[in-house]
């Protein structure tokens, strides 16, 4: 009888181990990509003037700003930038001083935060200029 118990012991341990396991196994899921938010800003820049628009990111990822429209002259060079927003002003991080309509600026954020897009006359405007900027961000 002692031999029978020793031979049965591994089988008994296996049965007990399987009985202790539940069916709580969850299939791992792939990480989801952050939702991309599109924001459109528009306004008018006067000679020697500037405009900034603040926006908030919800996650890390790429930030793209496109100068979609300049009216009346889409080829007039403007200052165009992405920066951080402190609640009252835009601290420029990525900037171009020769932006025309269709110019794109791309950066990245590592977490949620307050950012801004900035447009200004670099000395080329003779009259007020309307603009439209599209920003894609997480």
N, CA, C and O atoms as a GROMACS GRO file, in nm:
protein
  552
    1UNK      N    1   0.081  -0.118   0.000
    1UNK     CA    2   0.000   0.000   0.000
    1UNK      C    3   0.087   0.126   0.000
    1UNK      O    4   0.049   0.227  -0.058
    2UNK      N    5   0.199   0.119   0.063
    2UNK     CA    6   0.289   0.234   0.068
    2UNK      C    7   0.337   0.270  -0.072
    2UNK      O    8   0.349   0.388  -0.104
    3UNK      N    9   0.367   0.168  -0.159
    3UNK     CA   10   0.410   0.194  -0.296
    3UNK      C   11   0.300   0.259  -0.378
    3UNK      O   12   0.328   0.348  -0.459
    4UNK      N   13   0.179   0.217  -0.359
    4UNK     CA   14   0.066   0.274  -0.431
    4UNK      C   15   0.050   0.422  -0.397
    4UNK      O   16   0.018   0.501  -0.486
    5UNK      N   17   0.070   0.460  -0.272
    5UNK     CA   18   0.057   0.599  -0.230
    5UNK      C   19   0.168   0.683  -0.290
    5UNK      O   20   0.144   0.796  -0.332
    6UNK      N   21   0.292   0.631  -0.294
    6UNK     CA   22   0.402   0.707  -0.352
    6UNK      C   23   0.384   0.728  -0.502
    6UNK      O   24   0.417   0.834  -0.554
    7UNK      N   25   0.330   0.626  -0.572
    7UNK     CA   26   0.306   0.641  -0.716
    7UNK      C   27   0.190   0.736  -0.742
    7UNK      O   28   0.188   0.802  -0.845
    8UNK      N   29   0.095   0.743  -0.654
    8UNK     CA   30  -0.022   0.829  -0.672
    8UNK      C   31   0.005   0.973  -0.633
    8UNK      O   32  -0.070   1.063  -0.673
    9UNK      N   33   0.110   0.997  -0.556
    9UNK     CA   34   0.138   1.132  -0.505
    9UNK      C   35   0.159   1.234  -0.617
    9UNK      O   36   0.099   1.342  -0.610
   10UNK      N   37   0.242   1.208  -0.721
   10UNK     CA   38   0.256   1.309  -0.827
   10UNK      C   39   0.125   1.338  -0.899
   10UNK      O   40   0.098   1.454  -0.933
   11UNK      N   41   0.044   1.237  -0.922
   11UNK     CA   42  -0.084   1.259  -0.988
   11UNK      C   43  -0.176   1.342  -0.899
   11UNK      O   44  -0.247   1.431  -0.948
   12UNK      N   45  -0.175   1.314  -0.769
   12UNK     CA   46  -0.257   1.389  -0.675
   12UNK      C   47  -0.214   1.535  -0.670
   12UNK      O   48  -0.299   1.624  -0.667
   13UNK      N   49  -0.084   1.562  -0.670
   13UNK     CA   50  -0.033   1.699  -0.668
   13UNK      C   51  -0.076   1.772  -0.795
   13UNK      O   52  -0.115   1.889  -0.790
   14UNK      N   53  -0.068   1.704  -0.910
   14UNK     CA   54  -0.109   1.767  -1.036
   14UNK      C   55  -0.257   1.800  -1.035
   14UNK      O   56  -0.296   1.908  -1.081
   15UNK      N   57  -0.339   1.711  -0.985
   15UNK     CA   58  -0.484   1.735  -0.979
   15UNK      C   59  -0.514   1.853  -0.887
   15UNK      O   60  -0.595   1.939  -0.919
   16UNK      N   61  -0.447   1.857  -0.772
   16UNK     CA   62  -0.470   1.967  -0.678
   16UNK      C   63  -0.424   2.100  -0.738
   16UNK      O   64  -0.489   2.203  -0.718
   17UNK      N   65  -0.312   2.098  -0.809
   17UNK     CA   66  -0.261   2.221  -0.870
   17UNK      C   67  -0.358   2.272  -0.976
   17UNK      O   68  -0.385   2.392  -0.984
   18UNK      N   69  -0.412   2.182  -1.056
   18UNK     CA   70  -0.507   2.224  -1.159
   18UNK      C   71  -0.637   2.273  -1.098
   18UNK      O   72  -0.698   2.366  -1.150
   19UNK      N   73  -0.678   2.213  -0.991
   19UNK     CA   74  -0.801   2.255  -0.925
   19UNK      C   75  -0.786   2.394  -0.865
   19UNK      O   76  -0.883   2.470  -0.856
   20UNK      N   77  -0.663   2.428  -0.823
   20UNK     CA   78  -0.640   2.559  -0.762
   20UNK      C   79  -0.641   2.670  -0.866
   20UNK      O   80  -0.663   2.787  -0.833
   21UNK      N   81  -0.616   2.635  -0.992
   21UNK     CA   82  -0.615   2.736  -1.098
   21UNK      C   83  -0.757   2.767  -1.140
   21UNK      O   84  -0.839   2.678  -1.161
   22UNK      N   85  -0.784   2.895  -1.151
   22UNK     CA   86  -0.915   2.937  -1.200
   22UNK      C   87  -0.905   2.973  -1.347
   22UNK      O   88  -0.800   2.958  -1.408
   23UNK      N   89  -1.012   3.018  -1.401
   23UNK     CA   90  -1.010   3.062  -1.540
   23UNK      C   91  -1.006   3.215  -1.545
   23UNK      O   92  -1.076   3.277  -1.625
   24UNK      N   93  -0.922   3.275  -1.458
   24UNK     CA   94  -0.908   3.420  -1.450
   24UNK      C   95  -0.805   3.473  -1.548
   24UNK      O   96  -0.771   3.591  -1.542
   25UNK      N   97  -0.756   3.392  -1.638
   25UNK     CA   98  -0.653   3.435  -1.731
   25UNK      C   99  -0.709   3.540  -1.826
   25UNK      O  100  -0.812   3.518  -1.890
   26UNK      N  101  -0.642   3.654  -1.833
   26UNK     CA  102  -0.684   3.761  -1.922
   26UNK      C  103  -0.586   3.769  -2.037
   26UNK      O  104  -0.464   3.770  -2.017
   27UNK      N  105  -0.637   3.774  -2.155
   27UNK     CA  106  -0.553   3.787  -2.272
   27UNK      C  107  -0.496   3.928  -2.275
   27UNK      O  108  -0.571   4.025  -2.269
   28UNK      N  109  -0.362   3.940  -2.284
   28UNK     CA  110  -0.305   4.074  -2.289
   28UNK      C  111  -0.351   4.148  -2.415
   28UNK      O  112  -0.367   4.088  -2.522
   29UNK      N  113  -0.372   4.277  -2.401
   29UNK     CA  114  -0.413   4.358  -2.515
   29UNK      C  115  -0.298   4.450  -2.555
   29UNK      O  116  -0.216   4.488  -2.472
   30UNK      N  117  -0.294   4.483  -2.680
   30UNK     CA  118  -0.192   4.575  -2.729
   30UNK      C  119  -0.222   4.715  -2.676
   30UNK      O  120  -0.338   4.753  -2.660
   31UNK      N  121  -0.116   4.791  -2.649
   31UNK     CA  122  -0.140   4.928  -2.603
   31UNK      C  123  -0.215   5.007  -2.710
   31UNK      O  124  -0.193   4.988  -2.830
   32UNK      N  125  -0.303   5.094  -2.666
   32UNK     CA  126  -0.379   5.173  -2.760
   32UNK      C  127  -0.304   5.302  -2.792
   32UNK      O  128  -0.236   5.359  -2.706
   33UNK      N  129  -0.317   5.346  -2.913
   33UNK     CA  130  -0.258   5.472  -2.954
   33UNK      C  131  -0.343   5.586  -2.897
   33UNK      O  132  -0.465   5.574  -2.889
   34UNK      N  133  -0.277   5.697  -2.858
   34UNK     CA  134  -0.357   5.808  -2.806
   34UNK      C  135  -0.446   5.866  -2.916
   34UNK      O  136  -0.412   5.862  -3.034
   35UNK      N  137  -0.558   5.919  -2.876
   35UNK     CA  138  -0.648   5.984  -2.970
   35UNK      C  139  -0.582   6.112  -3.020
   35UNK      O  140  -0.526   6.189  -2.942
   36UNK      N  141  -0.588   6.134  -3.151
   36UNK     CA  142  -0.532   6.256  -3.209
   36UNK      C  143  -0.643   6.361  -3.216
   36UNK      O  144  -0.751   6.337  -3.271
   37UNK      N  145  -0.614   6.476  -3.161
   37UNK     CA  146  -0.709   6.587  -3.157
   37UNK      C  147  -0.668   6.689  -3.263
   37UNK      O  148  -0.550   6.722  -3.276
   38UNK      N  149  -0.764   6.737  -3.338
   38UNK     CA  150  -0.739   6.842  -3.437
   38UNK      C  151  -0.802   6.971  -3.388
   38UNK      O  152  -0.921   6.976  -3.356
   39UNK      N  153  -0.721   7.076  -3.384
   39UNK     CA  154  -0.772   7.208  -3.345
   39UNK      C  155  -0.736   7.307  -3.454
   39UNK      O  156  -0.627   7.301  -3.512
   40UNK      N  157  -0.828   7.398  -3.482
   40UNK     CA  158  -0.804   7.501  -3.583
   40UNK      C  159  -0.813   7.638  -3.516
   40UNK      O  160  -0.908   7.668  -3.444
   41UNK      N  161  -0.711   7.719  -3.542
   41UNK     CA  162  -0.705   7.855  -3.487
   41UNK      C  163  -0.698   7.953  -3.604
   41UNK      O  164  -0.633   7.926  -3.705
   42UNK      N  165  -0.764   8.066  -3.589
   42UNK     CA  166  -0.758   8.167  -3.694
   42UNK      C  167  -0.762   8.305  -3.631
   42UNK      O  168  -0.800   8.322  -3.515
   43UNK      N  169  -0.722   8.402  -3.710
   43UNK     CA  170  -0.720   8.538  -3.662
   43UNK      C  171  -0.653   8.628  -3.763
   43UNK      O  172  -0.644   8.595  -3.881
   44UNK      N  173  -0.608   8.743  -3.715
   44UNK     CA  174  -0.543   8.843  -3.801
   44UNK      C  175  -0.415   8.890  -3.733
   44UNK      O  176  -0.413   8.920  -3.614
   45UNK      N  177  -0.309   8.897  -3.812
   45UNK     CA  178  -0.183   8.954  -3.765
   45UNK      C  179  -0.166   9.090  -3.833
   45UNK      O  180  -0.178   9.100  -3.955
   46UNK      N  181  -0.140   9.191  -3.754
   46UNK     CA  182  -0.116   9.325  -3.808
   46UNK      C  183   0.034   9.345  -3.828
   46UNK      O  184   0.114   9.268  -3.774
   47UNK      N  185   0.074   9.446  -3.905
   47UNK     CA  186   0.217   9.473  -3.918
   47UNK      C  187   0.280   9.491  -3.779
   47UNK      O  188   0.229   9.565  -3.695
   48UNK      N  189   0.391   9.424  -3.758
   48UNK     CA  190   0.466   9.419  -3.631
   48UNK      C  191   0.387   9.353  -3.518
   48UNK      O  192   0.423   9.366  -3.401
   49UNK      N  193   0.279   9.281  -3.552
   49UNK     CA  194   0.194   9.218  -3.452
   49UNK      C  195   0.219   9.068  -3.439
   49UNK      O  196   0.296   9.009  -3.515
   50UNK      N  197   0.152   9.008  -3.342
   50UNK     CA  198   0.166   8.865  -3.316
   50UNK      C  199   0.037   8.812  -3.254
   50UNK      O  200  -0.041   8.888  -3.196
   51UNK      N  201   0.016   8.683  -3.268
   51UNK     CA  202  -0.098   8.616  -3.206
   51UNK      C  203  -0.051   8.480  -3.154
   51UNK      O  204   0.033   8.414  -3.216
   52UNK      N  205  -0.107   8.439  -3.042
   52UNK     CA  206  -0.078   8.304  -2.991
   52UNK      C  207  -0.208   8.236  -2.951
   52UNK      O  208  -0.306   8.302  -2.915
   53UNK      N  209  -0.207   8.104  -2.959
   53UNK     CA  210  -0.324   8.023  -2.924
   53UNK      C  211  -0.276   7.906  -2.839
   53UNK      O  212  -0.186   7.832  -2.879
   54UNK      N  213  -0.337   7.889  -2.724
   54UNK     CA  214  -0.300   7.781  -2.632
   54UNK      C  215  -0.387   7.657  -2.657
   54UNK      O  216  -0.502   7.667  -2.699
   55UNK      N  217  -0.328   7.540  -2.629
   55UNK     CA  218  -0.402   7.413  -2.637
   55UNK      C  219  -0.338   7.316  -2.539
   55UNK      O  220  -0.222   7.333  -2.500
   56UNK      N  221  -0.413   7.215  -2.500
   56UNK     CA  222  -0.365   7.119  -2.401
   56UNK      C  223  -0.351   6.980  -2.463
   56UNK      O  224  -0.441   6.934  -2.534
   57UNK      N  225  -0.240   6.915  -2.437
   57UNK     CA  226  -0.221   6.777  -2.481
   57UNK      C  227  -0.271   6.684  -2.371
   57UNK      O  228  -0.268   6.719  -2.253
   58UNK      N  229  -0.317   6.565  -2.411
   58UNK     CA  230  -0.372   6.468  -2.316
   58UNK      C  231  -0.279   6.349  -2.293
   58UNK      O  232  -0.304   6.268  -2.204
   59UNK      N  233  -0.173   6.338  -2.373
   59UNK     CA  234  -0.081   6.225  -2.363
   59UNK      C  235   0.048   6.262  -2.434
   59UNK      O  236   0.060   6.372  -2.489
   60UNK      N  237   0.143   6.172  -2.433
   60UNK     CA  238   0.267   6.194  -2.507
   60UNK      C  239   0.244   6.163  -2.654
   60UNK      O  240   0.152   6.088  -2.689
   61UNK      N  241   0.327   6.220  -2.739
   61UNK     CA  242   0.316   6.193  -2.882
   61UNK      C  243   0.357   6.311  -2.966
   61UNK      O  244   0.409   6.410  -2.915
   62UNK      N  245   0.333   6.300  -3.095
   62UNK     CA  246   0.371   6.403  -3.191
   62UNK      C  247   0.271   6.518  -3.191
   62UNK      O  248   0.151   6.500  -3.170
   63UNK      N  249   0.326   6.637  -3.213
   63UNK     CA  250   0.245   6.758  -3.227
   63UNK      C  251   0.283   6.820  -3.361
   63UNK      O  252   0.401   6.845  -3.388
   64UNK      N  253   0.184   6.846  -3.444
   64UNK     CA  254   0.209   6.905  -3.575
   64UNK      C  255   0.124   7.029  -3.592
   64UNK      O  256   0.002   7.027  -3.571
   65UNK      N  257   0.189   7.138  -3.631
   65UNK     CA  258   0.118   7.263  -3.659
   65UNK      C  259   0.140   7.296  -3.806
   65UNK      O  260   0.253   7.295  -3.856
   66UNK      N  261   0.030   7.326  -3.876
   66UNK     CA  262   0.037   7.361  -4.017
   66UNK      C  263  -0.023   7.499  -4.037
   66UNK      O  264  -0.136   7.526  -3.995
   67UNK      N  265   0.053   7.587  -4.101
   67UNK     CA  266   0.002   7.719  -4.137
   67UNK      C  267  -0.078   7.700  -4.266
   67UNK      O  268  -0.022   7.700  -4.375
   68UNK      N  269  -0.209   7.685  -4.251
   68UNK     CA  270  -0.296   7.648  -4.362
   68UNK      C  271  -0.327   7.763  -4.457
   68UNK      O  272  -0.345   7.742  -4.577
   69UNK      N  273  -0.334   7.884  -4.404
   69UNK     CA  274  -0.386   7.994  -4.483
   69UNK      C  275  -0.322   8.126  -4.442
   69UNK      O  276  -0.308   8.155  -4.324
   70UNK      N  277  -0.284   8.205  -4.541
   70UNK     CA  278  -0.242   8.344  -4.522
   70UNK      C  279  -0.312   8.425  -4.632
   70UNK      O  280  -0.292   8.399  -4.750
   71UNK      N  281  -0.392   8.523  -4.592
   71UNK     CA  282  -0.467   8.603  -4.689
   71UNK      C  283  -0.444   8.750  -4.655
   71UNK      O  284  -0.465   8.788  -4.540
   72UNK      N  285  -0.403   8.833  -4.747
   72UNK     CA  286  -0.419   8.820  -4.890
   72UNK      C  287  -0.300   8.756  -4.963
   72UNK      O  288  -0.315   8.719  -5.080
   73UNK      N  289  -0.184   8.741  -4.900
   73UNK     CA  290  -0.066   8.690  -4.971
   73UNK      C  291  -0.014   8.564  -4.903
   73UNK      O  292   0.048   8.573  -4.797
   74UNK      N  293  -0.037   8.445  -4.961
   74UNK     CA  294   0.008   8.320  -4.900
   74UNK      C  295   0.160   8.301  -4.901
   74UNK      O  296   0.211   8.209  -4.837
   75UNK      N  297   0.231   8.388  -4.975
   75UNK     CA  298   0.377   8.373  -4.986
   75UNK      C  299   0.454   8.472  -4.898
   75UNK      O  300   0.577   8.472  -4.902
   76UNK      N  301   0.385   8.555  -4.821
   76UNK     CA  302   0.456   8.649  -4.735
   76UNK      C  303   0.519   8.573  -4.618
   76UNK      O  304   0.447   8.503  -4.546
   77UNK      N  305   0.651   8.584  -4.596
   77UNK     CA  306   0.716   8.512  -4.486
   77UNK      C  307   0.672   8.566  -4.349
   77UNK      O  308   0.669   8.687  -4.324
   78UNK      N  309   0.637   8.471  -4.262
   78UNK     CA  310   0.590   8.503  -4.127
   78UNK      C  311   0.674   8.424  -4.026
   78UNK      O  312   0.741   8.327  -4.061
   79UNK      N  313   0.670   8.467  -3.902
   79UNK     CA  314   0.724   8.387  -3.794
   79UNK      C  315   0.616   8.289  -3.749
   79UNK      O  316   0.500   8.326  -3.734
   80UNK      N  317   0.656   8.163  -3.727
   80UNK     CA  318   0.559   8.058  -3.694
   80UNK      C  319   0.628   7.965  -3.595
   80UNK      O  320   0.741   7.923  -3.620
   81UNK      N  321   0.562   7.932  -3.482
   81UNK     CA  322   0.630   7.854  -3.378
   81UNK      C  323   0.534   7.770  -3.295
   81UNK      O  324   0.414   7.797  -3.288
   82UNK      N  325   0.592   7.668  -3.233
   82UNK     CA  326   0.527   7.589  -3.128
   82UNK      C  327   0.602   7.618  -3.000
   82UNK      O  328   0.724   7.638  -3.000
   83UNK      N  329   0.529   7.621  -2.890
   83UNK     CA  330   0.594   7.648  -2.764
   83UNK      C  331   0.514   7.595  -2.646
   83UNK      O  332   0.417   7.522  -2.663
   84UNK      N  333   0.558   7.633  -2.527
   84UNK     CA  334   0.487   7.596  -2.406
   84UNK      C  335   0.410   7.718  -2.355
   84UNK      O  336   0.457   7.831  -2.363
   85UNK      N  337   0.292   7.692  -2.303
   85UNK     CA  338   0.203   7.797  -2.253
   85UNK      C  339   0.210   7.801  -2.102
   85UNK      O  340   0.189   7.699  -2.036
   86UNK      N  341   0.240   7.917  -2.045
   86UNK     CA  342   0.250   7.929  -1.899
   86UNK      C  343   0.127   7.993  -1.836
   86UNK      O  344   0.127   8.025  -1.718
   87UNK      N  345   0.022   8.012  -1.915
   87UNK     CA  346  -0.100   8.073  -1.864
   87UNK      C  347  -0.118   8.215  -1.912
   87UNK      O  348  -0.230   8.267  -1.912
   88UNK      N  349  -0.008   8.279  -1.955
   88UNK     CA  350  -0.021   8.416  -2.006
   88UNK      C  351   0.063   8.442  -2.130
   88UNK      O  352   0.036   8.537  -2.204
   89UNK      N  353   0.164   8.360  -2.155
   89UNK     CA  354   0.246   8.383  -2.274
   89UNK      C  355   0.299   8.250  -2.328
   89UNK      O  356   0.300   8.148  -2.260
   90UNK      N  357   0.343   8.258  -2.453
   90UNK     CA  358   0.394   8.141  -2.525
   90UNK      C  359   0.546   8.147  -2.527
   90UNK      O  360   0.604   8.239  -2.584
   91UNK      N  361   0.610   8.050  -2.466
   91UNK     CA  362   0.756   8.040  -2.467
   91UNK      C  363   0.794   7.951  -2.586
   91UNK      O  364   0.770   7.831  -2.584
   92UNK      N  365   0.854   8.011  -2.688
   92UNK     CA  366   0.880   7.942  -2.814
   92UNK      C  367   0.985   7.833  -2.798
   92UNK      O  368   1.088   7.852  -2.733
   93UNK      N  369   0.957   7.717  -2.857
   93UNK     CA  370   1.048   7.603  -2.852
   93UNK      C  371   1.097   7.568  -2.992
   93UNK      O  372   1.217   7.552  -3.013
   94UNK      N  373   1.006   7.556  -3.087
   94UNK     CA  374   1.041   7.526  -3.226
   94UNK      C  375   0.988   7.642  -3.309
   94UNK      O  376   0.868   7.668  -3.310
   95UNK      N  377   1.078   7.713  -3.380
   95UNK     CA  378   1.035   7.833  -3.450
   95UNK      C  379   1.094   7.842  -3.590
   95UNK      O  380   1.206   7.796  -3.615
   96UNK      N  381   1.018   7.902  -3.679
   96UNK     CA  382   1.062   7.934  -3.816
   96UNK      C  383   1.036   8.082  -3.838
   96UNK      O  384   0.934   8.135  -3.792
   97UNK      N  385   1.126   8.149  -3.906
   97UNK     CA  386   1.105   8.292  -3.936
   97UNK      C  387   1.073   8.315  -4.083
   97UNK      O  388   1.062   8.429  -4.127
   98UNK      N  389   1.059   8.206  -4.159
   98UNK     CA  390   1.030   8.220  -4.302
   98UNK      C  391   0.910   8.135  -4.344
   98UNK      O  392   0.906   8.084  -4.456
   99UNK      N  393   0.814   8.121  -4.256
   99UNK     CA  394   0.697   8.037  -4.283
   99UNK      C  395   0.602   8.106  -4.381
   99UNK      O  396   0.574   8.225  -4.369
  100UNK      N  397   0.555   8.029  -4.476
  100UNK     CA  398   0.452   8.073  -4.570
  100UNK      C  399   0.336   7.975  -4.559
  100UNK      O  400   0.345   7.877  -4.484
  101UNK      N  401   0.228   8.000  -4.632
  101UNK     CA  402   0.114   7.908  -4.627
  101UNK      C  403   0.162   7.768  -4.663
  101UNK      O  404   0.239   7.750  -4.757
  102UNK      N  405   0.116   7.671  -4.589
  102UNK     CA  406   0.147   7.527  -4.599
  102UNK      C  407   0.273   7.485  -4.522
  102UNK      O  408   0.310   7.368  -4.528
  103UNK      N  409   0.338   7.576  -4.452
  103UNK     CA  410   0.453   7.540  -4.369
  103UNK      C  411   0.407   7.453  -4.254
  103UNK      O  412   0.303   7.479  -4.192
  104UNK      N  413   0.486   7.348  -4.224
  104UNK     CA  414   0.454   7.253  -4.116
  104UNK      C  415   0.568   7.254  -4.015
  104UNK      O  416   0.686   7.252  -4.051
  105UNK      N  417   0.530   7.256  -3.888
  105UNK     CA  418   0.626   7.241  -3.777
  105UNK      C  419   0.584   7.118  -3.699
  105UNK      O  420   0.467   7.103  -3.665
  106UNK      N  421   0.680   7.030  -3.671
  106UNK     CA  422   0.650   6.908  -3.596
  106UNK      C  423   0.741   6.898  -3.475
  106UNK      O  424   0.861   6.924  -3.483
  107UNK      N  425   0.682   6.861  -3.362
  107UNK     CA  426   0.755   6.840  -3.239
  107UNK      C  427   0.696   6.720  -3.167
  107UNK      O  428   0.613   6.648  -3.222
  108UNK      N  429   0.739   6.700  -3.044
  108UNK     CA  430   0.689   6.589  -2.963
  108UNK      C  431   0.674   6.635  -2.819
  108UNK      O  432   0.750   6.718  -2.770
  109UNK      N  433   0.575   6.577  -2.752
  109UNK     CA  434   0.556   6.601  -2.609
  109UNK      C  435   0.572   6.468  -2.538
  109UNK      O  436   0.538   6.362  -2.592
  110UNK      N  437   0.623   6.473  -2.416
  110UNK     CA  438   0.645   6.349  -2.341
  110UNK      C  439   0.536   6.322  -2.239
  110UNK      O  440   0.534   6.216  -2.176
  111UNK      N  441   0.445   6.417  -2.222
  111UNK     CA  442   0.336   6.399  -2.126
  111UNK      C  443   0.228   6.502  -2.156
  111UNK      O  444   0.243   6.583  -2.247
  112UNK      N  445   0.120   6.498  -2.080
  112UNK     CA  446   0.018   6.600  -2.099
  112UNK      C  447   0.072   6.734  -2.054
  112UNK      O  448   0.159   6.742  -1.967
  113UNK      N  449   0.021   6.839  -2.115
  113UNK     CA  450   0.070   6.971  -2.080
  113UNK      C  451   0.002   7.080  -2.158
  113UNK      O  452  -0.087   7.054  -2.240
  114UNK      N  453   0.045   7.202  -2.133
  114UNK     CA  454  -0.009   7.320  -2.200
  114UNK      C  455   0.092   7.368  -2.304
  114UNK      O  456   0.205   7.402  -2.271
  115UNK      N  457   0.049   7.370  -2.427
  115UNK     CA  458   0.133   7.415  -2.537
  115UNK      C  459   0.067   7.533  -2.607
  115UNK      O  460  -0.044   7.572  -2.572
  116UNK      N  461   0.136   7.588  -2.706
  116UNK     CA  462   0.081   7.700  -2.781
  116UNK      C  463   0.141   7.702  -2.920
  116UNK      O  464   0.248   7.647  -2.946
  117UNK      N  465   0.067   7.768  -3.008
  117UNK     CA  466   0.114   7.796  -3.143
  117UNK      C  467   0.118   7.948  -3.154
  117UNK      O  468   0.032   8.017  -3.101
  118UNK      N  469   0.221   7.999  -3.225
  118UNK     CA  470   0.247   8.142  -3.228
  118UNK      C  471   0.275   8.185  -3.372
  118UNK      O  472   0.348   8.117  -3.444
  119UNK      N  473   0.217   8.296  -3.413
  119UNK     CA  474   0.242   8.352  -3.545
  119UNK      C  475   0.270   8.501  -3.528
  119UNK      O  476   0.205   8.568  -3.448
  120UNK      N  477   0.369   8.553  -3.605
  120UNK     CA  478   0.401   8.695  -3.592
  120UNK      C  479   0.463   8.750  -3.720
  120UNK      O  480   0.519   8.676  -3.801
  121UNK      N  481   0.451   8.879  -3.734
  121UNK     CA  482   0.511   8.949  -3.847
  121UNK      C  483   0.661   8.962  -3.820
  121UNK      O  484   0.703   9.002  -3.711
  122UNK      N  485   0.741   8.927  -3.921
  122UNK     CA  486   0.887   8.941  -3.908
  122UNK      C  487   0.936   9.064  -3.984
  122UNK      O  488   1.054   9.075  -4.016
  123UNK      N  489   0.843   9.158  -4.013
  123UNK     CA  490   0.879   9.282  -4.081
  123UNK      C  491   0.836   9.287  -4.226
  123UNK      O  492   0.873   9.380  -4.298
  124UNK      N  493   0.761   9.189  -4.272
  124UNK     CA  494   0.720   9.184  -4.412
  124UNK      C  495   0.578   9.233  -4.439
  124UNK      O  496   0.544   9.262  -4.554
  125UNK      N  497   0.495   9.245  -4.336
  125UNK     CA  498   0.356   9.283  -4.358
  125UNK      C  499   0.341   9.433  -4.383
  125UNK      O  500   0.404   9.515  -4.316
  126UNK      N  501   0.259   9.466  -4.481
  126UNK     CA  502   0.224   9.606  -4.510
  126UNK      C  503   0.079   9.634  -4.473
  126UNK      O  504   0.036   9.749  -4.465
  127UNK      N  505   0.004   9.526  -4.451
  127UNK     CA  506  -0.138   9.538  -4.416
  127UNK      C  507  -0.174   9.417  -4.329
  127UNK      O  508  -0.100   9.318  -4.328
  128UNK      N  509  -0.286   9.423  -4.256
  128UNK     CA  510  -0.327   9.307  -4.177
  128UNK      C  511  -0.341   9.182  -4.264
  128UNK      O  512  -0.383   9.189  -4.380
  129UNK      N  513  -0.304   9.067  -4.207
  129UNK     CA  514  -0.309   8.939  -4.279
  129UNK      C  515  -0.388   8.838  -4.196
  129UNK      O  516  -0.359   8.817  -4.079
  130UNK      N  517  -0.487   8.778  -4.260
  130UNK     CA  518  -0.564   8.672  -4.195
  130UNK      C  519  -0.489   8.540  -4.205
  130UNK      O  520  -0.418   8.516  -4.303
  131UNK      N  521  -0.504   8.457  -4.104
  131UNK     CA  522  -0.434   8.328  -4.103
  131UNK      C  523  -0.527   8.220  -4.050
  131UNK      O  524  -0.627   8.247  -3.984
  132UNK      N  525  -0.490   8.096  -4.081
  132UNK     CA  526  -0.554   7.980  -4.022
  132UNK      C  527  -0.445   7.877  -3.995
  132UNK      O  528  -0.363   7.848  -4.081
  133UNK      N  529  -0.446   7.822  -3.874
  133UNK     CA  530  -0.347   7.725  -3.831
  133UNK      C  531  -0.420   7.599  -3.785
  133UNK      O  532  -0.518   7.607  -3.710
  134UNK      N  533  -0.374   7.484  -3.830
  134UNK     CA  534  -0.429   7.356  -3.785
  134UNK      C  535  -0.324   7.287  -3.698
  134UNK      O  536  -0.207   7.276  -3.738
  135UNK      N  537  -0.365   7.241  -3.581
  135UNK     CA  538  -0.276   7.171  -3.489
  135UNK      C  539  -0.331   7.031  -3.463
  135UNK      O  540  -0.448   7.016  -3.429
  136UNK      N  541  -0.246   6.930  -3.479
  136UNK     CA  542  -0.279   6.792  -3.446
  136UNK      C  543  -0.194   6.754  -3.325
  136UNK      O  544  -0.072   6.773  -3.325
  137UNK      N  545  -0.259   6.700  -3.222
  137UNK     CA  546  -0.185   6.664  -3.101
  137UNK      C  547  -0.258   6.552  -3.026
  137UNK      O  548  -0.378   6.529  -3.046
  138UNK      N  549  -0.183   6.482  -2.937
  138UNK     CA  550  -0.248   6.377  -2.858
  138UNK      C  551  -0.332   6.436  -2.746
  138UNK      O  552  -0.393   6.362  -2.669
   0.00000   0.00000   0.00000
